[in-house]
Amino acid sequence: MPHVNVLFLNEFLRSPAVVGAVAPSSRRLAAAITVGVPGRGDPVVVELGPGTGAFTEEIQRRLGGRGRHLAVEINPTMARAVATRCDGVEVIEGDAAALPELLAGRGVGAVDVVISGLPWAVFPADHQRAVLDAVTTVLRPTGAFATFSYAHARVLPPARAFRRRLAAAFEEVVAGRTVWRNLPPALVLHARRPRAHGHA
């Protein structure tokens, strides 16, 4: 979708620290990061940083009209774009660090799955902590969290610090295979069993 790519690039150039990537995520990355969405029941799925909706569409496909899907996007332009592109999702314009309050405003307490498209490596340490605390606060004890990092950035200090914080916030963290057919290649991280306010 050329118009989606142009929108993404424009928003990256306008706010690189907020958008964090020059192109939308690929379908292969979307498939890899959403494997934790339950195939039955009525789960509550929260998406952080949906951007232009690459993960959003795959979550919607997996839910097939079941449960509830909420997406938190801080960029107003992208929030409008994903709301237009995916009419089955409830888009909330706001900061993921305020997730408990944002969800409470929609009558949502506990969440089954959180899927993140946020650019963790460009976040300062205090914001990484705040968002992870928000995630562990809203997840059920059996809840799952999925995010990704770009393969080339794995060895950089912010990415390594995030991995340590993730390990402190969850009892189990598993790295999936690298998705090479993504720009740039990405590694999916799956976390389960949130610790009580996993501070690190």
Steps between C-alpha positions, in 0.01 A plus 500: 500500500702796374286761678555322835877493442502871417297581812737293715812662354351849541419437866847351558665809354276721713553306827770230471518443877125429511456300178835318521498338153506613139250243367198304628553149634470212254224239491751237613590702808129560566437124482792425733411755766128412521532123556398549865152626411265222621317306231186462710301685763460876531845634590585863567795593279682832536735628234761767576622723219293359211651749255315459172347164596730217386458306827144630543372325190657168602356524853157569349537201270595270788217626721242460224251725677554346845600682817622857509793671329628837619794688350691781671675743263668824607531643147170670400555452126567129538214459746260635238657286228469173692145581610406554135684191376375259769146572612487206743756650740444758774774759449607703803721801445744517789828395664549129570650592839147601605354165388312412822321836501431492125346152524302585813345784301370235257374272776786252461673347801709190435650425158587162345760604242708814440675534164749782462627677192676764710860605422646397836861567399434872451324540837694636798533260794228662710247473217589136436435430868174696505354320199607153620349573842178605327497175301558274802233693691225430246590142401330203663736264690472262203538784249744520211707786365669515161733759356793516261839656451692564183774244446772759437420681826507199734853570622446869562482611867131616493388168347705295747364706789146437376561124488615512864190695600280257310659205685437677830138571411406145386577152625550368147648677197560309178655632180346381174674462168631809324255622237737577214226614263441822686657843458721482698509132612338453841503262796172426682503468880221311679452551875263323738397507865552864599660559834322742734620838375824370351726792586855491369 
